[in-house]
Amino acid sequence: MHIRRSPRPRRPRTAAALLATAALLLSACSAGGTTSTGGGAAEVALAALPQSTPSALAPYYEQKLSWRSCGVPGFQCATMRAPLDYAKPGAGDVRLAVARRKATGKGRPLGSLLVNPGGPGGSAIGYLEQYAGVGYPAEVRARYDMVAVDPRGVARSEPVECLSGRRMDAFTQTDTTPDDTKETGELVDAYKKFAEGCGAHSPDLLRHVSTVEAARDMDILRAVLGDRRLTYVGASYGTFLGATYAGLFPERVGRLVLDGAMDPSLSARRMNLDQTAGFETAFQSFAKDCVRQPDCPLGTRGTTPAQVGEHLSAFFKKLDAHPIPTGDADGRKLGEALATTGVIAAMYDEGSWGQLREALTSAMKENDGAGLLVLSDSYYERGADGRYSNLMFANAAVNCLDLPAAFSSPDQVEKALPAFEKASPVFGEGLAWASLNCAYWPVRATGEPHRIEAKGAAPIVVVGTTRDPATPYRWAQSLSRQLSSARLLTYVGDGHTAYGRGSDCIDSAIDTYLLDGTPPTQGKRCS
């Protein structure tokens, strides 16, 4: 699966604010998968934890945070302790980075609003400082302390590390559409080396970065901040984190917004297929728009979406045989893998379609791959200095721990190729092979697919976008049916997630819920 972080299309598109889809090579194991047999929805429900706090956890719940300047005007930072292993609270701690921006208005304070942009692996603190803490509606920021915690293993919270920049460069260029046994072996070897690198750098932490543990950390933070209930906005993978919190602590649910919802009940293979189809849906929308534009390099008016896809696939195949220059200081050329990553990056936000047309035109007509490389580097959070954030490392660590791999061998992938290619003729083959990476992970998965009901929780708003590529709309529908108190809010449109993307209808419904507690009517639809 791809990591799923909400893009912010109305703001400048930087590496931190662009999106956080998982790299194709890193994203196979998704929160919600099961074994390699495929299958449908799970029937077992996530069990709530006891309402009373175990005495062994009391020191964590009673700790006091020491706030200091973050170096970013208006924001404060602190470090919170949590048990590395909740089954053995005395066996060591993990230190989690926390940041906040105090409420800016004079109205009645509403406590803390915790935000998470998704991933897994996206920095919640980076999201707070660059978007939520300054870009959320003024009325919301006036009443809430805006708060974020980087989940364990992510960014500033004891980050998982795996590969150096040079080795990561090689990894991101590995061919994910192998043509023969030699290339298949090279792909498998790349997965193994990546996994070995993570195991060598972070052997103990890798066993304790699950979504359940991160949700339990959020409850400690809720208590330390002095909030009786958790108020939370989670986007993309952040919806799985928020829903997990609700399942574990239903009586402590305040106002929860789950935007771009995931379905935790599906097998990994089913989720991967759903998402592959989601990217095809997004590509169809892009294709229809592209041929209406004068600068579309993939066709003109009258060119069908299927033909647009054929033209793009032919371009990818050409790059597979003959990568093109990019002008990159480190000598990287644009091959099929990086080009595909760049195209997929733009599928998350219709605001990027113009940038994608320009990049494709340069690559296809001028033999210049620089534009697609920029998209790909933003996708991977690769800096100009050649260093990568830990986004991709944390993504794999969480996903591969949360659920068993979708496939356990190349033979299984090959048997599944027809289904993936049917779901997306353009992206299906690469996404199928991307589903193999967790097969070589050094730590056994501890999670299984499950339903989340959160019986007794206050109303929870689940948001789905009808043409969302990364978290297909059906997932929001499914999660809203699972959660006992859910209200489904639908955005009829393109792109990944809905809040803050330009729909006054969506924004007004969510703002009203956050400010006065009134959820939207069940089934409300916006455009």
C-alpha positions as CSV (number, residue, x, y, z in Angstrom):
1,M,0.0,0.0,0.0
2,H,1.0,3.6,-0.4
3,I,1.3,5.8,2.5
4,R,-1.5,8.1,2.8
5,R,-0.9,11.6,3.9
6,S,-3.3,14.5,3.1
7,P,-2.0,16.9,0.4
8,R,-2.6,20.6,0.9
9,P,-3.3,21.7,-2.7
10,R,-4.1,25.4,-1.9
11,R,-0.7,26.0,-0.4
12,P,2.8,26.0,-1.9
13,R,3.9,22.5,-2.9
14,T,7.0,21.7,-0.9
15,A,8.4,18.3,0.0
16,A,6.8,18.5,3.4
17,A,3.4,19.7,2.3
18,L,3.0,17.9,-1.0
19,L,1.7,14.5,0.1
20,A,2.9,11.4,1.6
21,T,2.2,8.5,-0.5
22,A,4.5,5.5,0.0
23,A,7.2,4.8,-2.4
24,L,6.2,2.0,-4.7
25,L,8.9,-0.1,-3.3
26,L,8.0,0.5,0.3
27,S,4.3,0.4,0.5
28,A,3.0,-3.0,0.1
29,C,1.9,-3.8,3.6
30,S,-1.1,-1.7,4.6
31,A,-3.0,-1.3,7.8
32,G,-5.8,-3.7,7.1
33,G,-4.2,-6.6,5.3
34,T,-4.0,-10.3,6.3
35,T,-2.4,-13.3,4.7
36,S,-1.5,-13.9,1.1
37,T,-4.7,-15.6,0.4
38,G,-6.7,-12.4,-0.4
39,G,-10.1,-12.7,1.2
40,G,-12.8,-10.2,2.3
41,A,-13.6,-8.3,5.4
42,A,-12.7,-9.5,8.9
43,E,-15.4,-10.2,11.4
44,V,-13.4,-9.8,14.6
45,A,-13.7,-6.3,16.2
46,L,-11.0,-4.4,18.0
47,A,-11.6,-4.8,21.7
48,A,-11.7,-1.7,24.0
49,L,-9.1,-1.4,26.8
50,P,-10.3,-1.2,30.4
51,Q,-11.4,2.3,31.4
52,S,-9.2,2.4,34.4
53,T,-5.5,3.2,33.9
54,P,-3.2,0.3,35.0
55,S,-1.0,1.3,37.9
56,A,2.2,0.4,35.9
57,L,1.2,3.1,33.4
58,A,0.4,5.8,36.1
59,P,3.9,7.4,35.9
60,Y,3.4,8.0,32.2
61,Y,-0.1,9.4,32.5
62,E,1.0,11.7,35.4
63,Q,4.1,13.1,33.8
64,K,4.5,16.9,33.3
65,L,5.7,18.3,30.0
66,S,8.4,20.9,30.0
67,W,7.5,23.3,27.1
68,R,10.2,25.2,25.3
69,S,10.6,27.2,22.1
70,C,10.6,25.2,18.9
71,G,12.5,27.8,16.9
72,V,9.3,28.4,15.0
73,P,7.5,31.6,16.1
74,G,4.3,30.9,18.0
75,F,5.0,27.2,18.6
76,Q,6.2,25.3,21.7
77,C,7.8,21.9,21.9
78,A,8.2,19.2,24.5
79,T,9.2,15.6,24.9
80,M,6.8,13.0,26.3
81,R,7.7,9.5,27.6
82,A,5.8,6.4,26.7
83,P,6.6,2.7,27.4
84,L,8.5,1.1,24.5
85,D,6.5,-2.1,25.2
86,Y,3.0,-1.7,26.8
87,A,3.1,-5.3,27.9
88,K,6.3,-4.5,29.9
89,P,6.1,-0.9,31.0
90,G,9.2,-1.1,33.1
91,A,11.4,-2.4,30.3
92,G,12.3,1.0,28.8
93,D,10.8,4.1,27.3
94,V,10.4,5.7,23.9
95,R,10.6,9.5,23.8
96,L,8.0,11.3,21.6
97,A,8.3,14.8,20.3
98,V,5.2,17.0,20.9
99,A,4.5,20.5,19.6
100,R,1.6,22.9,20.1
101,R,0.4,26.4,19.3
102,K,-1.8,27.8,22.0
103,A,-5.3,29.1,21.2
104,T,-5.1,32.5,19.7
105,G,-8.6,33.9,20.5
106,K,-10.6,35.2,23.4
107,G,-13.6,32.8,23.1
108,R,-14.2,29.9,25.5
109,P,-11.3,27.5,25.2
110,L,-12.1,24.1,23.8
111,G,-9.0,22.3,24.9
112,S,-6.5,20.6,22.6
113,L,-7.0,19.6,18.9
114,L,-4.6,16.9,17.9
115,V,-3.8,16.6,14.2
116,N,-2.1,13.9,12.1
117,P,-1.5,14.1,8.4
118,G,-1.2,10.3,7.8
119,G,1.5,8.1,6.4
120,P,2.4,6.1,8.3
121,G,5.6,8.1,8.5
122,G,4.3,11.6,8.0
123,S,5.6,14.2,10.5
124,A,2.6,15.5,12.5
125,I,4.8,18.3,13.9
126,G,5.9,19.3,10.4
127,Y,2.2,19.3,9.4
128,L,1.3,21.4,12.4
129,E,4.0,24.0,11.9
130,Q,3.6,24.3,8.1
131,Y,-0.1,23.9,7.7
132,A,-2.6,23.1,10.6
133,G,-1.2,25.6,13.1
134,V,-1.3,28.5,10.6
135,G,-3.7,27.3,7.9
136,Y,-6.7,25.8,9.8
137,P,-9.7,28.2,10.0
138,A,-9.0,31.1,12.3
139,E,-12.1,30.3,14.3
140,V,-10.8,26.8,15.1
141,R,-7.3,28.0,16.0
142,A,-8.8,30.7,18.2
143,R,-10.6,28.1,20.4
144,Y,-8.2,25.2,20.4
145,D,-4.6,24.6,21.3
146,M,-3.3,23.0,18.1
147,V,-1.2,20.0,19.0
148,A,0.8,17.3,17.2
149,V,2.9,14.3,18.3
150,D,5.2,12.6,15.9
151,P,4.3,8.9,16.3
152,R,7.0,6.5,17.6
153,G,9.6,5.8,14.9
154,V,8.6,8.9,12.9
155,A,10.6,12.2,12.3
156,R,11.5,13.7,15.7
157,S,10.3,10.7,17.8
158,E,13.2,8.3,17.7
159,P,13.1,7.8,13.9
160,V,13.5,4.5,12.3
161,E,16.5,4.6,9.9
162,C,17.3,2.2,7.1
163,L,19.5,3.4,4.2
164,S,21.9,6.1,3.4
165,G,21.0,8.7,0.8
166,R,23.1,7.0,-1.9
167,R,21.7,3.6,-1.2
168,M,18.2,5.0,-1.1
169,D,18.8,6.6,-4.5
170,A,19.6,3.2,-5.9
171,F,16.6,1.7,-4.2
172,T,14.1,4.2,-5.6
173,Q,15.4,3.5,-9.1
174,T,15.0,-0.3,-8.9
175,D,12.8,-1.6,-11.6
176,T,9.3,-2.6,-10.2
177,T,8.1,-4.1,-13.5
178,P,10.6,-7.0,-13.9
179,D,10.9,-8.4,-17.4
180,D,12.7,-11.6,-16.6
181,T,14.1,-13.7,-13.7
182,K,17.2,-11.6,-13.5
183,E,15.2,-8.4,-12.9
184,T,12.9,-10.2,-10.5
185,G,15.9,-11.3,-8.5
186,E,17.2,-7.7,-8.5
187,L,13.9,-6.4,-7.1
188,V,13.8,-9.1,-4.4
189,D,17.4,-8.3,-3.5
190,A,16.5,-4.6,-3.2
191,Y,13.6,-5.4,-0.8
192,K,15.9,-7.7,1.3
193,K,18.7,-5.0,1.5
194,F,16.2,-2.4,2.6
195,A,14.7,-4.7,5.3
196,E,18.2,-5.6,6.5
197,G,19.2,-2.0,6.7
198,C,16.1,-1.2,8.9
199,G,16.8,-4.2,11.1
200,A,20.5,-3.2,11.6
201,H,19.7,0.4,12.5
202,S,16.5,0.0,14.6
203,P,16.3,-3.6,15.8
204,D,14.3,-3.0,19.1
205,L,12.2,-0.1,17.9
206,L,10.9,-2.1,14.9
207,R,9.0,-4.4,17.2
208,H,7.1,-1.5,18.8
209,V,5.9,1.0,16.1
210,S,2.4,-0.5,15.6
211,T,-0.7,1.7,15.1
212,V,-2.2,0.3,18.3
213,E,0.9,1.4,20.3
214,A,0.8,4.8,18.6
215,A,-2.9,5.2,19.5
216,R,-2.1,4.3,23.2
217,D,0.6,7.0,23.1
218,M,-2.1,9.5,22.0
219,D,-4.1,8.6,25.1
220,I,-1.2,9.4,27.4
221,L,-0.8,12.7,25.6
222,R,-4.5,13.4,26.0
223,A,-4.2,12.9,29.8
224,V,-0.9,14.9,30.1
225,L,-2.5,17.8,28.2
226,G,-5.4,17.8,30.7
227,D,-8.2,16.8,28.3
228,R,-11.0,14.6,29.4
229,R,-11.7,13.5,25.8
230,L,-9.6,13.5,22.7
231,T,-10.5,15.9,19.9
232,Y,-8.7,14.9,16.7
233,V,-8.4,15.5,13.0
234,G,-6.7,12.7,11.1
235,A,-6.2,12.5,7.4
236,S,-5.4,9.4,5.3
237,Y,-3.5,6.9,7.4
238,G,-4.3,9.2,10.3
239,T,-7.9,8.0,10.0
240,F,-6.8,4.5,10.9
241,L,-4.8,5.8,13.8
242,G,-7.8,7.8,15.0
243,A,-10.3,5.0,14.5
244,T,-7.9,2.7,16.4
245,Y,-7.9,5.2,19.3
246,A,-11.7,5.2,19.2
247,G,-11.8,1.4,19.3
248,L,-9.4,1.2,22.2
249,F,-10.9,4.2,24.2
250,P,-14.5,4.7,23.0
251,E,-15.5,6.5,26.2
252,R,-12.7,9.1,25.7
253,V,-13.7,10.1,22.2
254,G,-14.5,13.7,21.8
255,R,-14.8,15.2,18.4
256,L,-13.1,13.0,15.8
257,V,-12.7,13.8,12.1
258,L,-11.4,10.9,9.9
259,D,-10.8,12.4,6.5
260,G,-9.8,10.1,3.6
261,A,-10.8,7.0,5.6
262,M,-9.2,3.6,5.5
263,D,-11.0,0.3,6.0
264,P,-9.1,-1.7,8.6
265,S,-11.2,-4.9,8.0
266,L,-9.8,-5.8,4.5
267,S,-7.0,-8.1,3.6
268,A,-3.8,-6.6,2.3
269,R,-4.3,-8.0,-1.2
270,R,-7.8,-6.7,-1.3
271,M,-6.7,-3.3,-0.1
272,N,-3.9,-3.2,-2.7
273,L,-6.3,-4.0,-5.4
274,D,-8.8,-1.4,-4.3
275,Q,-6.1,1.2,-4.2
276,T,-4.8,0.2,-7.6
277,A,-8.3,0.7,-8.9
278,G,-8.4,4.0,-7.1
279,F,-5.3,5.3,-9.0
280,E,-6.9,4.2,-12.2
281,T,-10.0,6.2,-11.4
282,A,-7.8,9.2,-10.7
283,F,-5.8,8.7,-13.9
284,Q,-9.0,8.5,-15.9
285,S,-10.0,11.9,-14.5
286,F,-6.6,13.3,-15.3
287,A,-6.7,11.8,-18.9
288,K,-10.1,13.4,-19.6
289,D,-8.8,16.7,-18.4
290,C,-5.5,16.4,-20.1
291,V,-6.8,16.0,-23.7
292,R,-8.9,19.2,-23.2
293,Q,-5.7,21.2,-22.6
294,P,-3.5,22.6,-25.3
295,D,-0.3,21.4,-23.7
296,C,-1.3,17.7,-23.2
297,P,1.5,15.4,-24.5
298,L,-0.6,12.3,-24.3
299,G,-3.3,13.1,-26.8
300,T,-5.8,15.7,-28.1
301,R,-9.5,16.1,-28.1
302,G,-11.1,12.9,-29.1
303,T,-8.3,10.8,-27.6
304,T,-9.9,8.3,-25.2
305,P,-8.6,7.8,-21.6
306,A,-7.7,4.3,-22.6
307,Q,-5.5,5.6,-25.4
308,V,-4.0,8.2,-23.1
309,G,-3.1,5.3,-20.8
310,E,-1.5,3.4,-23.7
311,H,0.6,6.4,-24.7
312,L,1.8,6.7,-21.1
313,S,2.6,3.0,-20.8
314,A,4.5,3.2,-24.0
315,F,6.6,6.1,-22.6
316,F,7.3,4.1,-19.4
317,K,8.4,1.2,-21.5
318,K,10.7,3.4,-23.5
319,L,12.3,4.7,-20.3
320,D,12.7,1.2,-19.0
321,A,15.1,0.6,-21.9
322,H,16.6,4.0,-22.2
323,P,16.5,6.4,-19.2
324,I,16.8,10.1,-20.0
325,P,18.9,12.9,-18.5
326,T,17.6,15.0,-15.7
327,G,20.5,17.4,-15.0
328,D,20.6,16.0,-11.4
329,A,23.8,16.9,-9.5
330,D,24.2,13.3,-8.4
331,G,23.9,11.9,-12.0
332,R,20.5,10.3,-11.6
333,K,18.6,9.6,-14.8
334,L,14.8,9.3,-15.2
335,G,13.9,5.6,-15.7
336,E,10.6,3.9,-15.5
337,A,10.6,3.6,-11.7
338,L,11.1,7.3,-11.0
339,A,8.8,8.4,-13.8
340,T,6.0,6.3,-12.5
341,T,6.5,7.7,-9.0
342,G,6.3,11.2,-10.4
343,V,3.1,10.5,-12.2
344,I,1.5,8.8,-9.2
345,A,2.5,11.7,-7.0
346,A,0.4,14.1,-9.2
347,M,-2.7,11.8,-8.9
348,Y,-3.2,12.8,-5.3
349,D,-4.1,16.4,-6.1
350,E,-5.8,17.7,-9.2
351,G,-4.0,21.0,-8.6
352,S,-0.8,19.2,-9.7
353,W,-2.2,18.1,-13.1
354,G,-0.7,21.2,-14.9
355,Q,2.7,20.5,-13.3
356,L,2.4,16.9,-14.5
357,R,1.5,17.9,-18.1
358,E,4.5,20.2,-18.2
359,A,6.9,17.6,-16.8
360,L,5.6,14.9,-19.2
361,T,6.0,17.3,-22.1
362,S,9.6,18.0,-21.2
363,A,10.3,14.3,-20.8
364,M,8.5,13.0,-23.9
365,K,9.3,15.8,-26.4
366,E,12.5,17.4,-25.1
367,N,14.2,14.3,-23.5
368,D,14.4,16.2,-20.2
369,G,13.4,14.3,-17.1
370,A,13.9,17.0,-14.6
371,G,10.2,17.8,-14.0
372,L,9.2,14.3,-13.3
373,L,12.3,13.9,-11.0
374,V,11.1,16.9,-9.0
375,L,7.7,15.2,-8.5
376,S,9.3,11.9,-7.6
377,D,11.7,13.5,-5.1
378,S,8.9,15.4,-3.4
379,Y,7.1,12.1,-3.1
380,Y,10.0,10.5,-1.4
381,E,10.9,13.6,0.7
382,R,14.4,13.7,-0.8
383,G,16.2,17.0,-0.2
384,A,18.4,18.8,-2.6
385,D,21.4,17.6,-0.5
386,G,20.5,14.0,-1.4
387,R,19.2,13.2,2.1
388,Y,15.9,11.6,2.7
389,S,13.5,12.1,5.6
390,N,12.7,9.0,7.5
391,L,9.2,9.0,5.9
392,M,9.7,5.9,3.8
393,F,11.6,4.0,6.6
394,A,8.8,4.6,9.1
395,N,6.2,3.8,6.5
396,A,7.5,0.3,5.9
397,A,8.2,-0.3,9.6
398,V,4.6,0.5,10.7
399,N,2.9,-1.2,7.7
400,C,5.0,-4.4,8.0
401,L,4.3,-4.7,11.7
402,D,0.6,-3.9,11.5
403,L,-0.2,-6.7,9.1
404,P,1.3,-9.7,7.4
405,A,2.5,-9.2,3.8
406,A,0.1,-9.5,0.9
407,F,2.4,-11.8,-0.9
408,S,5.2,-14.1,0.3
409,S,7.0,-14.9,-3.0
410,P,7.4,-13.7,-6.6
411,D,5.3,-16.6,-7.8
412,Q,2.4,-15.3,-5.9
413,V,2.8,-11.9,-7.4
414,E,2.9,-13.3,-10.9
415,K,-0.3,-15.2,-10.3
416,A,-2.0,-12.0,-9.2
417,L,-0.8,-9.8,-12.0
418,P,-3.9,-10.3,-14.2
419,A,-6.1,-9.0,-11.5
420,F,-3.9,-6.0,-10.8
421,E,-3.5,-5.1,-14.5
422,K,-7.3,-5.3,-14.9
423,A,-7.7,-2.9,-12.0
424,S,-5.2,-0.5,-13.7
425,P,-3.6,-1.1,-17.1
426,V,-1.2,1.7,-16.4
427,F,-0.1,1.1,-12.8
428,G,-1.3,-2.4,-12.0
429,E,1.9,-4.3,-12.7
430,G,4.1,-2.0,-10.6
431,L,1.7,-1.9,-7.7
432,A,1.4,-5.7,-7.7
433,W,5.2,-6.1,-7.4
434,A,5.2,-3.4,-4.7
435,S,3.1,-5.7,-2.6
436,L,6.0,-8.0,-2.1
437,N,8.2,-5.9,0.2
438,C,6.9,-6.9,3.6
439,A,7.7,-10.6,2.8
440,Y,11.3,-9.9,3.7
441,W,10.8,-7.8,6.8
442,P,13.0,-8.7,9.8
443,V,10.2,-8.5,12.3
444,R,7.1,-10.6,12.3
445,A,3.8,-8.8,12.0
446,T,1.8,-8.4,15.2
447,G,-1.6,-7.2,13.8
448,E,-4.4,-8.7,11.8
449,P,-7.4,-7.2,9.9
450,H,-10.3,-6.3,12.2
451,R,-13.4,-4.2,12.4
452,I,-13.5,-1.1,14.5
453,E,-16.9,-0.5,16.2
454,A,-16.0,1.8,19.1
455,K,-19.4,1.2,20.8
456,G,-20.4,4.0,23.1
457,A,-18.2,6.6,21.4
458,A,-19.5,10.1,20.7
459,P,-20.4,10.9,17.1
460,I,-17.4,10.5,14.7
461,V,-17.3,12.2,11.3
462,V,-15.9,10.0,8.5
463,V,-15.1,11.8,5.3
464,G,-14.7,10.2,1.9
465,T,-13.9,11.6,-1.5
466,T,-15.6,9.9,-4.5
467,R,-12.5,9.8,-6.7
468,D,-9.8,9.6,-4.1
469,P,-6.9,7.6,-5.5
470,A,-5.2,6.5,-2.3
471,T,-8.1,5.9,0.0
472,P,-11.0,4.8,-2.3
473,Y,-14.5,6.0,-1.3
474,R,-15.7,2.6,-0.6
475,W,-13.3,2.5,2.4
476,A,-15.0,5.5,4.0
477,Q,-18.4,3.9,3.4
478,S,-17.2,0.7,5.1
479,L,-15.6,2.4,8.1
480,S,-18.7,4.5,8.6
481,R,-20.8,1.3,8.7
482,Q,-18.4,-0.3,11.2
483,L,-18.2,2.6,13.7
484,S,-21.3,2.6,15.8
485,S,-21.5,6.4,16.0
486,A,-20.2,7.4,12.6
487,R,-21.6,10.1,10.3
488,L,-20.5,9.8,6.7
489,L,-19.7,13.0,5.0
490,T,-19.0,12.7,1.2
491,Y,-17.1,15.0,-1.1
492,V,-18.0,14.4,-4.8
493,G,-14.7,15.3,-6.5
494,D,-11.1,14.5,-7.2
495,G,-8.0,14.3,-5.1
496,H,-7.0,12.8,-1.8
497,T,-9.0,13.9,1.3
498,A,-11.5,16.8,1.4
499,Y,-11.0,19.1,4.4
500,G,-9.3,22.4,3.4
501,R,-9.3,21.6,-0.3
502,G,-11.7,24.3,-1.4
503,S,-15.1,22.9,-0.7
504,D,-17.0,25.4,1.5
505,C,-19.6,22.7,2.1
506,I,-17.1,20.3,3.5
507,D,-15.2,22.9,5.5
508,S,-18.3,24.4,7.0
509,A,-19.6,21.0,8.1
510,I,-16.3,20.1,9.8
511,D,-15.8,23.5,11.3
512,T,-19.3,23.4,12.8
513,Y,-18.6,20.0,14.3
514,L,-15.3,21.0,15.8
515,L,-16.6,24.3,17.2
516,D,-20.0,23.4,18.6
517,G,-20.1,19.6,18.5
518,T,-22.9,19.3,16.0
519,P,-22.0,16.6,13.4
520,P,-23.3,16.7,9.8
521,T,-26.4,14.8,9.0
522,Q,-25.8,11.2,8.0
523,G,-25.1,10.9,4.3
524,K,-24.5,14.6,3.7
525,R,-22.9,15.1,0.2
526,C,-20.8,18.1,-0.9
527,S,-19.1,19.2,-4.1
